[in-house]
Amino acid sequence: MLTSGLSYQIMLHGFLLWASMGFLMPIGILVIRMSNRQECRRRLKIILYIHATLQVLSLLLVTAAAIMSIRNFENSFKNNHQRIGLALYGAIWLQTGTGFLRPDRGSKGRSIWFSVHWLLGITVSILGIINIYTGLQAYHTKTLINTGVWNLAFTVEIAVIMFIYLLQEKWHYVKQSRVILSDEPIRPTDQETSSTDEKKELSAMPSSSEPC
C-alpha cells in the first residue's frame, strides 16, 4: 500500500520526466530546426541559445527525476521503465556533452559532429517517449489507477509535435510556391520606370546600416 508521501513523490517524478523528455526536449528540437535555412548570424545565435537553454533545463529536470528515483524508490532494475531510464540518463548526458563541443559551420569535422549529435538526439527523444509510456504503465501496475487519459493526452501531444516537425520540413517550399505564384509580370509605365531607375541609383550607393 502506497503512502500519500510516496504517491506524491511518484507523481512528481513523473511530472519532471514529462516536462524534460515530453516537453522541453521536443520544443528544443523544433527550435533548432528553425536554423536550417537561417542566414542571419544574429538570429542564428538567438536560435542556438534558446535551443541550448531548453536542452540544459531538460537535463536538469531529468537529473532531478533520477535523484528522486535513487533516493526514494526501489531500484532493482527489474522493469523496463528503470532499465530504459538508466540508458536514457546516460544518453542525454552524452548528447549534451557533444552539444558543447559543437564545431563552427564549414569547419573540419562539422559533418561528423552533426551526424553524431543528431543520432544521439533522436535516440534520446525515442527513449524519452518510450520511458514516459512505461512509467505510466508502472504507475498503473503499482497503484491500480487508470492512466488511460494520460496515455491519450501524451499521444495527442506527440502527434501535434510530429505534425509541426513535418510542417517545418515543407514550410520553406510552401513559402517559395506562394512567391512564385504571386510573381506575375507587369509592364511598367514611364513613371514607374523612372522610379525604378532612381531606386537602382540609391541602391548602388553604399549603405551605412549594419548587415543582419
N, C-alpha and C positions, 0 to 999 in steps of 0.2 A: 504494500500500500504506500503510495507516494504521499509525503508530507506537503503542506502548502508551500513551504520554503523551497523544497526540491522541485516541485512543479513549476514554480516561478522561475527558478534558475534554468530549467529546461526550455521554457518558453523564451527567456531572454537569450539563451544560447542560439535558439533557432532564429530569433529576430536578427541577431548580429550576423549570423551566417547568410540570411536572406539579404540584408542590407549590403553586405560585402559582395557576395557572389551573384545575387539575384537582381541587384540594382546598380551599385556604383561601378562594378566591373563592366557590365554591358554598356552603360552610359559612356564610360571611358573609351570603349571600343568605337562606339558611334561617333564620339567627338574626334578621335584621331583620324577617322576615315574622311573627315572634312578637309584634311590637309592634302589629300591625294592629288588634287589639281589646283592647289593654292599656290600662287606665285608671289604673293605679297609676303615679304620676310617678316614684317611686324605681325601680321595676322597669323602667320605660321608659328611664330614664337608663342603667341597667346594661346593658340590651339594646343601646342605642345605642353605648355604649363598647366592648362586645365586638365589635359589627359593625365599628366604626371601626378597632379594633386588628387584626382579621383582614384588613381591606382594606389597611391600611398595611403589614402583614407581606407580603401578597401583592404589593404594589407593590415592596417592597424586593427580594423574591426574583426577580421578573421583571426588575427593573433589573440585578441581579447576572447573570442569564442573558444579558441583552442586552450587558453589558460583556464577558462571556466570548466572546460571538459576535463582537464587534467586534475584540477583541484576538487571538483565536486561530483564527478561521475565515475562509474566503474569503467575502466578502460582495458578490458580483456581482449579487445580486437576480435571478438567472435562474430560480429555482424558487419555487413557491407558498409554501413554508414561510417563506422570507426575506421575501417581499412581505407576507404576512399578518402576520408577526411585527412588521414596521415599523408597519403600520396598528394592530395591537393595542397596541403600546407607546405610540403617541400617544393612542389612545382611553382606555387605563387611566389615564394621567396626567390627561386631561381629566375623566374621571369622578371621580377622586379629588379634583380641584380643586373640582368642583361640590359634592362632599360636604362640604367645609369651609365652603361658602357657604350652608349649609342655613338657611332662614328658620324661625322659630318656627311651631308649629301655629296655624292660624287667622289668620296674618298675610297681608298682601297679597303676592301673588306666590308663595305656597306651592304652589299647584296647578301653576303653570308650572314651578317648580323641580322638583317631584316628577316631572312628565312627562319633563323633560329628563334628570334623574338616572336614572329608571327605564329610559328608552330607551338611554342610554349603558351602563347595567349589563347590559341584555340583549345589546347589541352586543358588549361586552367578553366576556361569557360565551360567546356563539356563536363569536366569533373565537378565543377561547382553546381551546375544544374542537376546532375545526377545525385549529388550528395544532398541537395535540398529535398529531392523526392524521397531518397532513402531515409533522410532524417524525419520526414513526416510519417513514413511507414513505421519507423522505430518508435516514434511518439505514440502512434495508434496502438502498436503492439504492447507498449508498456502501460498505457493509460486506458485503453479501450475506447478512447474518444474518437469520434468520427472526424477524419481530416479531409473528407471529400471536397468540401467547399474550398479549403486552402489549396488542395491539388488543382482544382479547376481554376481558381484565381491565378495561381502561378503559371498554369498552362496558357491562359489568355495573355498574361503579361509577356511570356516568351514569344507567343505568336505575334504580338504587336511589335516587339523588338526586332524580330526577324523580318517583318514587313518593312519597317523603317530601314533596316540593313540592306534589303534588296532594293528599296526605293532609292537609296543613296547611290547604288550602282548604276541606276538608269537615269537619275535626275539630270546629269550632265547632258546626256543625249536628248532628253526631253527639252531642255532649255535651248540646245542647238537647233532642234527642229522648229521651235517657235520662232527663233531668229530668222531662219531660212524662209519660213512661210510668210513672215511679215516684211521681208526684204523685197519689195516689189519695185521694178524700175519706174522712175518718174522723170519725165522730160522737164528739165529746169527752164524757167523763164529767164529773160535777160537780167532782171533784178536779182533773182536767186543765184545766177551765175556770178554776178558781181559780188554778192555777199559771200559766196563760196571762195572766190579769189582772195577777198580780204581776210577770211578765216585762215586760208593757207599761208598768207603772209605773216599773220600773227603767230601761227603755229610754228613757223620757221624761226621765230625769234627765240633766244634762249630763255628758258623758264627758271624762275627763282625758287619754285616750290620744290620741296624735297620728294624723292621717289618714295613709293609705298614701302 
